[in-house]
Amino acid sequence: MDRRRFASAVLSLAVVVGSLVACTWWLSSLSHRDDTVLAASSPSAAVSADPSPSASLDGPPGSPVDAVTAFYDHLNAKDYQGAYALLSSAEQQRHPFAAFSADQSRIDETAFKITGSRLDTVTLIVGEHHIDDPRNLQEASGTWTLVESSDRRSWLLDTGVFAPPTTMPVATSPPGAMPTIEASPSP
């Protein structure tokens, strides 16, 4: 009789564990996206691999990936006010508009590749051609953490954490052409 109870208990435990694993996998598949986005200053160079409308079921419309993409699209269009509007109030306090727009105006063009997304965090590689150093590409990898706007209608970029940029010569690229950014293999 003890063997039957033990076997029944083990079977019940296996069913519970299996259900938890299945639910965890399903929830992570809702929020994890391996799609990438590449954007540059020319419209033909922008490719969006993910038209999905939402990163979470109860968050604002759109997704954190959409907000990051829109941010860099505004920067490439030299629409610094539009890009700044996509920053959270905390990020705007850390970077007043005058300093933000001055820094961004030194950048000729920006390319980025999204390497991952989970809930409210987007990981990416960013490459920039600076006006004062057009033969070199400044490249950095990092993450943006996003927050919901106060009206819950959009995502806002809240905290950007990036590794110090590396400089790579791009003398072989034709003038005005952004090199392709390759994602490093994930650990």
N, C-alpha and C positions, 0 to 999 in steps of 0.2 A: 504494500500500500504506500509506503514511503517513496518508493521509486516512481510510482504514478504521480504523486503530488509533486515530486521534484521535477519530473519531466514536464508536467503541466506548467509549473512555475517557470522553468527555463523557456518553454515555448511562448508563454505570455510575455516574458521579458524580451525575447527576441522580436516579437511582434511590435512591442512598444518602441524598442530601439530602432527597428526598421522603419517604423512610421516617422519617428523623429528625424532620422537621416533623410528620408524622402521629403519631408516638409522643409528641412534646412536646404536641401538641394534646390527645391522648387523656389523658395524665397530668394536664394542667391541668384538663381537664373533670371528672376524678375529685375534685379538691380544691377547685375554685372553685365557689362557690355565690352566686347573685344573689338568693336568697330573703331575705325580710325577716321580722322578728318584731316585733310591737308588743305591749307589755305595759303594763298600768296596774294600779291597785290593785283594780279590780273584775274578777271572773272573766270577765264578758261582754266586757270590753275586750281580753282577751288573745287574740291570734290567732297561731297558728304556721303558717307556710306551708311548713315543711319537716319531714316526719317521717322523713327518711332516717336510718339507724342509724349511719353512720360517715363521718368525714371523710377517713380514710386507711385503706388496706388492712391495715396492720400496727399501728395505734394501738389504744388502749383502746376498749371499747364506747362507743357514743354519739359525740358530736362536740363540737368546741369550741363550736359554736353552741348545742348543748344545755346545756353547762356555763354559758355566759354567760346563757342564758335562765333556768336554774334559779337562778343567783345573784340576778338581779333579781326573780324570783318570791319568793325567800326574803326579800329586802329589803322588798318590798311587803307581805308577810304579817307584817312586823315580827319575823321569825325571824332575828335577827342571828347566832345561833350556827350556824344552818344555812347562811347566806350565808358566814360566816367559814370554815366547814369546806371551802368550795369554793375557798379561796385557798391558794396554795402556801405551804410553810414559809418561803420567802424573803419573800413578800409579807406573811405574818403577822409576821415579824420586823420588817419596815418599819412595820407598823401593828398594834401590840398590840391585843388584843381590847377593852380598856377604852376606848381612844381611838376605835377603829373603831365600837363600838356607840354611844358618845356622839355621834359625828358623824352616824351614820345615824339616830339617834333624833330629830334636828332636821329630818328630811325627812318630809313628810307623805305624799307619793306620788312614784313614779318611773315615767316612761314611757321606752321606748327603741325604736329602730328599727335593726335590723342592716342595714348597707348593703353588706356584703361579707364574704367569708370565704375564706381561702387557707391550707391546711395547718393551722398552729397559731395563726393570727392572725385575729381577728374585728374588723371595723371597725363602728362604730356611732355613733349620735347619742343622747345621753341628756338627758332633760328632767326637772327636779325641782321640785316645789313644796315650799318650806321652810316649816316651821311659823311661824317669825318673820316671814315675808314672803309670805303666801298669795296676794297679788294679782299676783305676778310669777313667771315661770318662768325657772329657771336652765337654760340649754341649752349643752351642750358636745359636740364631736365628738372621737373618738379611737379608740384601738385597745386591745384586750386581747390579750396574747400568753399562750398557755397551754402548760402542760407536762403530761406524763403523770405520774400518781401513782406512787409507788414500787412499788406492786403491779401497775401497768399496768391497773388496773380502771376508771380514770376520768381525766378531764381536770381540771386545776386552773388557776385564773386566776393568772398569775404576775406580769405587769407591765402596768399600765394607764397609757397615755400619752394625755392629753387636753389639748386646747387650753383656754386660760382660758375660763370660762363667760361667756356673754352673758346679760343680763337682758332679758326681754321682758314687758311688761305683759299680763295676761290678764284684765283687768277685764270683758271681754265674755263670758267663759266662765261658765256657771252654777257656783255653789259646788260643790266636790267633783268637777267635771268636768275631766279632763285633756285639753288640746288635742292634736290630732293632730300628730305630728312628721313633717315632710316631709323627705325626703332631698335634700340639695343635689346638683345635677348633678355627676357625677364628672369630673375634669379629663381 
